[in-house]
C-alpha cells in the first residue's frame, strides 16, 4: 500500500473495507474515549473493534504530563509522541486510519497529532465504528495487541500544522478569528463542569464541533462545511481553534481541512489552560 492509497483527510467505511480486502490494510487506531469514565474506551475496544486495530488512550497516549497550569490534555513532546507511534507499529511512512465511537472527536485529535510530527498518510474513518458496522465490516473482540518491540526512529517534521501558545494568543486577540468548539452553554459561561472558571476567551466565537456532522455521525459535505466556516469571514491562516482542552478543537480543524480550508492553527491548551491563570481575561455571554 502506498502512502496515498487511501483518501485523506476522511476515508469512508466502504473505501477502508476495499483496501483491507485488497491486502492494503493500514495501521488502524481506535481512539474511543469518555471524559467522564476514562476506562470506557478501552472496555469498548475489548468488546468490539475494527479487526487488527490498536488502541490509543487520550490521557495516556494522546496527552503529556499535566502541571496544573497547562490544561487537562496538554500535548506530549513530539519525541514522546513519536515513541508512542513506534509502540503502536507506526513508522514515518505507515498509512494510518484513526476512528472512535464518538463522532470523531478523539480521532481528530490523533489525526492532528500525526500531522504535528509530519505524518501525511493519515485519514479519519468517517462515521467511525458505527459506519464500519453499517457497511458490513467485521468486528473483533479482545484486548489491544502488545506494543511493538522495535521502535523505529521518527524524524519530526512540524511543517504540516500550526499551533499557538497562550502568551502568543493573548497578544493576538483582536487580530485573529478564534473559534471555540465547546457547546454553547459552556461557551456562554452558563455551566462549567470541568474547568477553573466559566466563560470564554475574549473575542472568541462559538463553533460547536458537533455542527460539523450529519445526523448519522458522518461529516457534512465539503461544500456545506466550507460555507459554514467562510461565514466567519476570515482566511484560514487567520483562524485559531480552541475548545476545553485541545481535543474537539481538532474536529473543527479537520472539518476545515475537509472543506479545503487548510492553514488554520490550534491553541492546544485551550480553555482549561487559559482559565487556570487568574490573570488572563475572561468573557461570558454570547
C-alpha positions in Angstrom: 0.0 0.0 0.0 1.4 3.4 -0.9 1.3 6.3 1.4 -1.6 7.9 -0.5 -3.6 4.8 -1.3 -6.4 5.9 1.0 -8.1 9.3 0.7 -7.3 12.0 3.3 -8.4 13.5 5.5 -11.6 11.3 5.5 -11.9 7.7 4.4 -15.3 6.1 4.1 -16.0 2.6 5.6 -16.5 1.1 2.1 -13.2 2.5 1.0 -11.4 1.1 4.0 -13.2 -2.3 3.5 -12.0 -2.4 -0.1 -8.4 -1.5 0.9 -8.4 -4.3 3.6 -9.9 -6.8 1.2 -7.1 -6.0 -1.3 -4.4 -6.7 1.3 -3.6 -3.0 1.6 -4.6 -2.6 5.3 -3.2 0.5 7.1 -2.5 0.6 10.8 -5.9 1.3 12.3 -6.1 3.1 15.6 -9.2 3.1 17.8 -9.3 6.3 19.9 -12.6 5.8 21.6 -12.8 7.5 25.0 -15.2 9.1 27.5 -14.2 12.1 29.6 -16.4 11.0 32.5 -15.1 7.4 32.5 -11.6 7.2 31.3 -11.6 3.4 31.1 -14.7 3.2 29.0 -12.9 3.5 25.7 -10.6 0.6 26.4 -13.5 -1.5 27.6 -15.4 -0.7 24.4 -12.4 -1.7 22.4 -12.2 -5.1 24.1 -15.9 -5.6 23.4 -15.5 -4.9 19.7 -13.3 -3.0 17.3 -12.2 -3.0 13.6 -10.1 -6.2 13.1 -6.4 -5.6 13.7 -6.8 -2.2 15.3 -4.6 -0.9 18.1 -5.8 1.4 20.8 -4.7 4.9 21.7 -5.8 6.3 25.1 -6.5 10.1 25.3 -4.9 10.6 28.7 -2.0 8.1 28.4 -1.1 8.2 24.7 -2.5 11.4 23.2 -1.5 13.7 26.1 1.5 14.7 28.0 2.2 15.4 31.8 -0.1 17.9 33.4 1.3 20.7 35.6 -2.0 22.2 36.8 -1.4 25.2 34.6 -1.0 23.6 31.1 -4.6 22.3 30.6 -6.3 19.0 31.1 -4.8 17.3 27.9 -1.5 19.0 27.2 0.4 17.8 24.2 3.3 15.4 24.8 6.6 16.4 23.4 7.0 15.4 19.7 9.7 13.0 20.7 7.4 11.2 23.3 4.6 11.1 20.8 6.9 9.7 18.1 7.9 6.9 20.6 4.2 6.2 21.2 3.7 5.8 17.5 6.5 3.4 17.3 4.9 1.3 20.1 1.7 1.3 18.0 3.6 0.0 15.0 3.5 3.3 13.1 6.6 4.5 11.3 7.1 7.6 9.2 5.7 6.1 6.0 3.0 3.9 7.6 -0.6 4.6 6.3 -2.9 5.2 9.3 -6.6 5.3 9.8 -8.0 6.6 13.1 -11.5 6.3 14.4 -13.6 6.4 17.5 -17.2 5.8 18.6 -17.9 9.5 19.4 -18.3 11.2 16.1 -14.6 11.7 15.5 -13.9 14.0 18.5 -10.9 11.9 19.7 -9.9 10.5 16.3 -9.5 14.1 15.1 -7.0 14.8 18.0 -4.9 11.7 16.8 -5.2 12.9 13.2 -3.9 16.4 14.1 -1.1 14.9 16.3 0.1 12.6 13.5 0.3 15.6 11.2 2.0 17.5 14.0 5.0 15.3 13.6 4.9 15.4 9.8 2.8 12.3 9.1 0.8 12.8 5.9 -0.7 9.4 5.3 -3.4 9.6 7.9 -7.2 9.5 7.4 -10.1 9.6 9.8 -12.8 6.9 9.3 -15.9 8.9 8.5 -18.7 7.9 10.8 -16.4 5.8 13.0 -17.2 2.4 14.3 -20.9 2.8 13.6 -20.3 3.4 9.9 -17.9 0.4 9.8 -20.7 -1.8 11.2 -23.3 -0.4 8.9 -21.1 -1.1 5.9 -20.8 -4.8 6.9 -17.3 -4.6 8.4 -16.4 -7.4 10.7 -15.9 -6.8 14.5 -13.1 -8.3 16.5 -13.2 -8.6 20.3 -10.2 -8.7 22.7 -7.6 -6.6 24.4 -5.1 -4.4 22.4 -2.1 -6.2 21.0 1.2 -6.0 22.8 3.4 -2.9 21.9 5.7 -3.3 19.0 9.1 -4.4 20.4 11.1 -2.3 17.9 10.6 1.5 17.8 11.7 3.0 14.5 13.3 6.4 14.8 10.7 9.0 13.8 12.1 12.2 12.1 10.0 15.0 13.4 8.6 17.5 10.8 6.3 20.2 12.1 5.5 21.8 8.8 2.0 20.3 8.2 0.2 22.1 11.0 0.3 25.4 13.0 -0.2 25.9 16.8 -0.1 28.8 19.1 0.6 29.1 22.8 -1.3 31.1 25.4 1.1 34.1 25.5 1.1 34.4 21.7 -2.7 34.1 21.6 -3.1 36.8 24.3 -1.0 39.2 22.2 -3.1 38.2 19.1 -6.6 38.8 20.5 -8.5 41.0 18.2 -6.2 40.2 15.2 -7.3 36.5 14.8 -10.6 34.8 14.5 -10.8 32.4 17.5 -13.3 29.6 17.2 -14.4 27.8 20.3 -15.6 24.2 19.7 -17.4 23.7 23.1 -21.1 23.5 23.5 -22.9 26.8 23.6 -23.8 26.8 27.3 -20.2 26.3 28.2 -19.1 29.0 25.8 -21.5 31.5 27.3 -20.4 30.6 30.8 -23.8 29.2 31.9 -22.2 26.0 33.1 -18.7 24.8 33.6 -18.4 21.1 34.7 -14.6 20.7 34.1 -12.5 23.8 34.3 -11.5 26.5 36.8 -13.7 29.3 35.6 -16.7 29.6 33.4 -16.9 31.6 30.1 -14.7 32.0 27.1 -11.6 33.8 25.8 -12.5 37.4 24.9 -13.3 37.8 21.3 -13.8 34.0 20.7 -16.8 32.9 18.6 -18.8 29.7 19.1 -18.5 26.9 16.6 -19.8 23.7 18.3 -17.9 20.8 16.8 -21.0 18.6 16.5 -22.3 21.1 13.9 -19.7 19.5 11.6 -21.7 16.3 11.5 -24.8 15.0 9.8 -27.4 13.1 11.9 -25.8 9.8 11.0 -22.5 10.8 12.5 -20.7 11.3 9.2 -19.2 14.7 8.3 -21.3 17.2 6.3 -20.3 17.7 2.7 -17.2 19.8 1.9 -19.4 22.4 0.4 -21.6 22.8 3.5 -18.6 22.9 5.8 -16.9 25.5 3.6 -19.9 27.7 3.7 -20.2 27.4 7.5 -16.5 28.3 8.1 -16.3 31.0 5.5 -19.3 32.7 7.2 -16.9 33.7 10.0 -15.2 36.0 7.5 -11.6 35.1 8.0 -9.0 33.4 5.8 -7.9 30.1 7.2 -4.4 31.4 8.2 -6.2 34.0 10.4 -8.2 31.3 12.3 -7.2 29.8 15.6 -9.2 26.8 17.1 -9.7 26.1 20.8 -12.1 24.1 23.0 -11.9 22.9 26.5 -8.6 21.0 26.4 -7.4 20.9 22.8 -9.3 17.9 21.7 -12.6 18.8 20.0 -10.9 21.9 18.5 -9.1 19.4 16.3 -12.5 18.4 15.0 -13.1 21.9 13.6 -9.5 21.8 12.2 -10.4 18.6 10.5 -13.7 20.0 9.2 -11.9 23.0 7.7 -9.4 20.6 6.0 -12.4 18.6 4.6 -13.7 21.9 3.3 -10.5 22.7 1.5 -9.7 25.4 4.0 -6.2 24.5 5.1 -3.8 26.5 7.3 -5.7 27.3 10.5 -4.0 26.9 13.9 -4.7 25.1 17.1 -4.4 26.5 20.6 -3.6 23.2 22.4 -4.0 24.4 26.0 -7.5 25.8 25.2 -9.9 26.9 27.9 -8.6 24.6 30.6 -5.1 26.2 30.4 -6.4 29.7 29.8 -8.8 29.7 32.7 -6.2 28.2 35.1 -4.4 31.6 35.2 -6.5 34.2 37.0 -4.5 37.0 35.3 -5.9 36.1 31.9 -9.2 37.9 30.8 -12.5 36.0 30.6 -15.7 36.9 28.9 -19.2 35.5 29.3 -22.5 35.6 27.3 -23.0 35.2 23.6 
